[in-house]
Amino acid sequence: MMQFKLTTRKLWTSCLALVIIFSTSCVKDEPIVDQVLVKQLTETSSELSVGWMNLAFELTKETPGYTSPVAARTHAYLGLAMYELLVPGMENYRTMQGKLNGFKLGTMPGVTHSDMDWSISFNEAMYHLFTQFYRNTTQGGWAIIDKHYNSNLEKLSAGLSPITINNSMIYGQAQAKALYNYSLTDGQDNCSLNNYPENFTTPNGQGLWIPTPNLSKPLQPYWGEVRTFINYNQVRTETLVPPGFSQDKNSTLYRHALEVRNRVENLTKEEVQMVKYWNDEQEGSITPAGHMLSILGQILLNENKDLGFSAYAYMKMGIALHDATVMAWKTKYTYFTMRPESYIKEYIDSDFLPFINPNSTPEYSSGLSSAAAASVEVMGSLFGHNYAFTDKTYEYRKDIEGTPRSYKSFDHMLNEVSSAALLGGIHYRFSIEAGERQGFDIGKGINAIR
């Protein structure tokens, strides 16, 4: 199996210090949250958060219009909501208010009652956010949301007083409303309804990407303009330049295209299984962001992490995946690089077909590799970069070989994701390497937030 050279990363570490307060509003002498609530949170498992996030992946497959960019956005806001709801009861953690773009101090309401239960509040907030973000889902999707919510509520309410339950539900609803209102400020509330805008025209010119007959319209051509959660190094994320177009057999582009063609034409059985396993960009899939977050959820359960830590992890991963997708899309619709399929058919092999179907976007850079590299940075900061794990995301699928795949480290996983993109015929090697550089830069930016 090929090996991709991964960009050297610099680990970011620092100590965090804070006090836990009732509210994030600027009120002097605010009381500290009752230590009973702090203790309660550390003794609550991550099962609740993992369950809701896993439900999001299922709904992503069922809900019309949930393409890769749309799903990454929803997962990011869900993760941020989890964290902001719980952070008042998390020692040594701070709110993201005032640190993320547009997320001003005072956006989120504070805790108003000490007689409450975090899990009830969490379940309530997720239910209300799911009914907003997945409001266009199928009848079956709505039934799944209701069933999940009610099942949790019945179990979590056992032994609690009506006052505690009511206080908890009110807090969860207020958090959900505030977070959803923040999400509206990025201008993408109806993004799932407009994946292929009619008013976008691709530029003309030799060697530039244009949609193919089976992919007739560009997917989310304006997504590169969507607000990111943090700001990034402009050189690393916006001015990566792909090789220029050339038909010359000695040119960089031709050599990269020939590599794609030769690898696709000579896939081994093991490589075929690997490519299918990481084929997450198709509509009706859990998407690349969903797959990365699925792995995170498995690790959280295996490590017996508490609810607060899991919310922190989902927040970091969610915004990293969202921002990695935005920046990859920005590069795609800056350079309009022709996809390997089109170049190879035109100048190398007229009978060539990629092993998997690409998205209807320009080629450069690889959104798959960008998302995976950003995830590697975040998960490495949470569990250590040499953490060994097994991915069981697709163990119940029958349409592919979904046998769990084991990795020696997060970099090992990234190498496989990037290999699958090239072997599937949807990305040149230089696009993959550029996507990795973008993802690493974004992951470092997320890890640097204090």
Secondary structure, DSSP 8 states (H G I E B T S, - for coil): --------------------BS-SS--TT--B--HHHHHHHHTSBTHHHHHHHHHHHHHHHHSTT--HHHHHHHHHHHHHHHHHHHGGG-TT----TTTSTT--TTSS-----SS--HHHHHHHHHHHHHHHHTTT--HHHHHHHHHHHHHHHHHHHTT--HHHHHHHHHHHHHHHHHHHHHHHTTT-TTGGG-SS-TT------TTB----TTS-S-SSTTGGGS--SS---HHHHH----------TTSHHHHHHHHHHHHHHT--HHHHHHHHHT---STTS-HHHHHHHHHHHHHHHHTT-BHHHHHHHHHHHHHHHHHHHHHHHHHHHHH-B--HHHHHHHHT-TT---SS---SS-SSS-HHHHHHHHHHHHHHHHH-TT--EEE-TTTT-TTTT---EEESSHHHHHHHHHHHHHHTTS--HHHHHHHHHHHHHHHHHHHT--
